[in-house]
């Protein structure tokens, strides 16, 4: 494997921020003003959705998609200025937070100046600027067969790395040649070898469609050659099928276990089961208790933690990508915030990277039964996503143990624990 992903990333949690809808003001300054609260959650990385000017031509909605970018080197004036962005990064660094930029190198808006200045940068169909994905009507795809484009894009990355960003989340990165990402990473490493490279991946069915049409679409196994962390979209189908009542949870657990065999030993997934592109977990589950158990699974499955802004409110409303739709912060649930904070802090315990055995058991029940073992140390996480009533076997001696989720006591009797509403997380040293 080309990438030596640091083990420390196993302990880190990404907090995704959509600046337009993070606040009523919808500005970078408003995000900066809330960084202390974000830091108090214990998270490590603030990942900003694209902060660039948005195209006007063929715009979707009133304000347009932040993924339809007019200029990769500028800041959207609706969000603020470059000075505002620098102030956000500087304050985050003061607090010990990293800041990740969302970069969108597959395409631009339909009124990006490059279309007139550098038409060879673009993909064409029937002699016209075009895009490969039909419903992405507000953008035009770039043409990576034209090597001068590589120089332009790497130069943009260099500028933002020097500006102070600590990582790049790369939108639909599998559509861009792997060789480009390898070259880009090699160059950026000379400026900052600690930059985190985070790739959005694509659904399996989408990958097949793109390849059948003759387009580049890299698998996750390929993308790990250039990236530290990937999305979990390769197996999200089975989670969605479970939420929709079409498949048992065991189908999804089977796919999670398959990842252990088909990816590099040090692979990392960001368990992003709630983000700007997919429904809120509350929408999926219709239940506070089930949602809390899913978040506990996100934080205790092998990989990085991932939280989408507003999950602290337990809202089921996903902020609109194309219009103003602020998060209802008045609904902030203080008890839930405390529980999230416990989970984020739990993620930092050494066993999540020093374990000798990682076991995700398929019990046939609607639960995630996760175990980490190292010598005599064991961490067990049982996430009752189905809210079932049952007793579950655990590899622990009978007795009482602290539940690391909420501080309550859990009794092990005859080698079993009684499932309750909340997740059960036991760490025996």
N, C-alpha and C positions, 0 to 999 in steps of 0.2 A: 504494500500500500504506500502510495507516495506521500500521503498526509500523515504527519505525526500529531494527531489530535491530542492536546493535553488532557490528562485525566481529570484535571480540576473542573473541566466543563461539565462533568457528570454531576457536580454539586451546584451548578448554577441554574438560575431561573430567569427566563426572558419575560419582560412585561411589555406587551405590544400597545403602542399608543397611536391613535388616529387623531392627529392634532385638530382637524376641522371640527370634529364632533366630541372631542375630549371635554370641551367646556362650552358655555354659552358664547364666550368671546371667540373661541375657535382659533386661537393664536398660539405661537410658540411661547410667548411670554406667560400665557396661562398655564402651559405645561411646566415651565420653569418654576412658577409659583407653587406647584403641587409636588415638586420633586421630593420634598421632605416626607410627605405622606407616602409616596411610592417607595422611598428608601426604607420607611418604617415597616413595610411589608417584608423586608429582608431580601428582595429581589436583587439581581446582579446587573442585568442588562436592560436598558430602555431601548426598545426597537421602535423607530418612528416610521410610519407609513410615508410614502414619497412626499417630499417637501418642496417640490419644484413647481414652476408655473404650469398651469393646466391648459390644454388646447381648447380653442373656441369652436373651430370647425368640426361639425358632426358630434358636438358635445352631447353626452348623455346626462339627462337631468338639468337642473338650473346651474349647478356649480361644476359639474363634470367629474370624471373619475381622476383621482390623483395618479392613476397609472397611465394616463394619456398626457405625456410630458412634452412640453413645448421647448424647454431648455434645461439640459442636465447640469449646467453650471450655475444656475440661478436659484433663488428662493422665491416661492410663490408670495407675492406681496399681500395676498389675503391672509397669510399666516404671519407675516412680519418681514424682517430684514435679515441679511446675513449676520449682522451684529446680534440680533435676537437669537439666532441659531447658535452663534459662538457663545453667547451668555448661557444658553441652555446646556451646552456641552461642558463649559467650564464649571458651572454649578454642579452638574452631575458628577464630574470628576472630583470636585471638592468633597462630595458625599460618598465617594468610593464606588460610584455607578459607572458602567460603561454605556456608550451610546452607539447604536447600530443604525445605519442608513439603509433604507429600502431602495435598491437600484433596479432599474427596469430597462435592461439592455436588449430585449428582444424587439422592441418597437418604439415609435414616437407618436406624438399626436399628428393629426393631418395638417397642422399648420406650423410645424417645427421649421425654422428657417433653413435647416439642412435640405429640405425638399427642393428648394430653389438653388441653394449654394452648392450642395453636394448630392445631386440626384443619384449618383452611383452608389450611395450608401444604402439604397432601398431595394426592396424586393418588388418585382413587377409580375403582373399576370395580364396577358393580352395587351402588353404595352402600357399598362396603367399601374400607378402605385396601388399596392394591394396588401392584404393581410391573409394569413393562412387559416385563421379561425374565424368562421363566418360571423358570429355574434359580437366579435370585437370590432364593431363598425366605426369606432371613434379613433382607431389607430392605423398606422401603416407599419409593416414589418421591415426590419433592417436586413441587409444582405451581407452576411459574414464571409461570402466568397470573395468579397472585395477587401483585400488586406489593409488598405489605408484606414478603413473603419476601425480595425483592431487598434491601431496607434491612437486614434481619437478617443476610443473608449477607455483604454488604459491610462491615457493622460487625464481623463476625467476622474478615474479612480485615484490616481496619484494626488490630484488636487484635494479631494475630499479626505483622503488619508492624512495628508499634511494639515488639513483644516482641523483635525482632531477626532474624527470618527474612529471607533474601536472595532467596528465590524461592518460587514456588508451582508444584508439579506437580499438574495438575488432572485428577482421575480422570474417565474417560468424559465429558470436557468437551463433545464434540459433541452430547450429549443435552440440554445446557442452552442456552437461547437465546443466540445470538451477541451480541445487544444487551445481555444481562446482563454478559457478559465485557467488552464495550467500556465499559460504565458502570463496572464494578468497576475496570478498569485505570486509567480516568481519575481515579477517586478515590484509588486507592493511589499513583498517580504524584505526587500532591500531598504524600504523606508520604515516599516514596522512589522517585524516578524510575528507580533502578537495579535494582529488583526484576526478576528473570527470570521470565517466564511460559512454562511448559512444559506442553503439552497432550498427554494421551494421545489418540490417534486411534483409529478403529475400522476393522476389516476391511471391505473393499469389499462383500462379500456381506452382512455384518451391516448396513451402512448401507442397502443396498437393502431388506432385510427390514423394518427399522424404518420407513423411508419408506413402504413399501407398506402398513404397518399404520396409517399416518396420524400417526406420531410425528415430532418434531423429531430430525434426525440430520444434523449439518453435515459437509460434505466438508472435506478438508484445505485446499483452496483457500480456502474460507470462513474457516476457523479462523486462517489466517495474518493476517487482519485484526486479530486481537486478541492473538495469541501469537507469541513469539520462536522457539520450537522445538516441533516435533511429533515424535511417534513415527513409526516406519516401517511401521505396520500397514497402510497403504494398499497396500503391495506385498508384504507378508510371505507371502501365499499362494504366490508363485512361489519364494521361498526354501524354504518348507516342501515344495513339490512337488519341488524339487531334492533336498533331504535324503531324501525318501521315494522317490527314484528314478523319479518320474513325469514330470519335465520336465528338460531340460538347463539348465545354469547360464545359458546365453545368454538364456533367458526372463526370468530375474531381472535380468540385466544390462540387458536391453531396458527393463524397468520403471524401473530406476534412471536410465537415460538419459532416459526419458519425463518424470521429475520435473523435469529441467532445462528442459523446454519448457512445462509446465503450471502451475508455481508461480512466485511472484515471484523476481526475479533474486537477491535476498538471502535466499532461503529457507534454513532450517536444519533438518535432521533429526538426531535423536539415533539413532544406529544401534544400537538396543537389541535385538539379536538374541538376547541372553540377559538375562532379567529375572525378576521374581517370578511372572509369569503364564505363562511359556513354558518348555519344557524347557531344561536346560543344553545348551550347545553340545557338551559331551562326550557327552551322550545322543544328540544329533542325529547326530554324526559317528562316534562310537565310536573316535576316534583322537586322540591327543595332537597329532600333527603337523598334522592337518586343523584341529583347534580353534585352534592357535596361528596358523594362516594366516587363519582367520576373524576372530580378534581383530585381527590386523594389518589386515585389510580394514576392520573397524569403525573403526579409528583413522586410516586413510588415505583412505577415501572422503570426499567432500565432506560436511561436517556436524560435529556434536560427537561426541566420544568418549563411550562409555557402558560402564561395568563394573558387574556385579552382584556384591555381596559373596560371597566364596568362590571366585570364578573363579581366584584365585591358587592354589587347591589342586588344580585340574584334576579336581574331583569331577564325577560325572555325576548326583548327587542334588540335586534341587530342594527347598529347605526347604519343609516343609508349611505351607500358608497358615493352617490352622485349628488346629494343635497345636504342641507343643514338638518341635523337630527341629533342633538346633544344627548349625552348619557344622563340618565336621571339620578344624579348624585345624591339627591335628597332621600333616596331609598337605601342609602348605605346601611348595611347590616353590621353593626359593631361586633356582635358575637361571631358572625361568619368571618369578618376581617381578622379577628383573633385566631380563628381556626386556620385560615389561609396562612397567616404568619407562622403558626406552629408547623405547618406542612413545609413551608419554604425553609425554615430553620432546620427541620428534620433532614431535608435534602443535603445539607452541608455535612452531615456525619460521614466520617471516613469510609464506613462499610459500603457506601454506594459506589466506591471506586476500588476499594481494596478487597472486596469479597472474593472468595475462592469458588463459590457456587451461587448461581442465580437461577431460581426455579420459579416458573410461572405455571402453576398446576391447573389442569383442566378437571375440575371437580364434577362437571356436568350440571352445576348450579349457576345461577345468575350472579356470580361473584368473581372478583379477581382475587386469587390466592397467591401472593407473591412472597418469596422467601430469599433472603440474602444470608449466606453463611461464611464465616471465617473462623477457623479453629472452633473455640467454644462460644464465639459470639454469633448471635442470630438476630435478624430483624424480620419480622413477619407483618405483612400488610394484607388485611382482608377487607376488600371494598365491596359492600353489599349494594351493587348497582341495580339489582332487581328487587331490593327490599323484601327478600324472602325471610321466612322464619324457619330456622333450622340450627342444628349443631354441626360444627365443622372441626375436623381433626387438625391438630397443630402439633408440631414437634417440640413440645415444651413439657416440663414437669408440671404436675398439678400444683396449683397455688394461685395467688393473686398477683397480677401484674398491672403496671400503669399503662393506660391507653394514651399513647403519645399524641393522639389526635385532639383529645379534649380533657385529658387529665383525670378521667374517671378510672375506676378499678375494673379489671377484667378477670374473671375467674376461669381457670382451666381446671376442668374436672373430668376424670377418666380420659385424659388426652384430648378433650374437646372444648371448644368455646361456643357459647350461645350467641348467635348473630343478633344484633340490634339495629337501630336506625342508623347510627353513625358508623363510620369506618372503625376498624380495630387495628391499631398499629402497636406492636409490642417489640421493644428493643432490649434484648437480654445480653449483657456484656459478659 
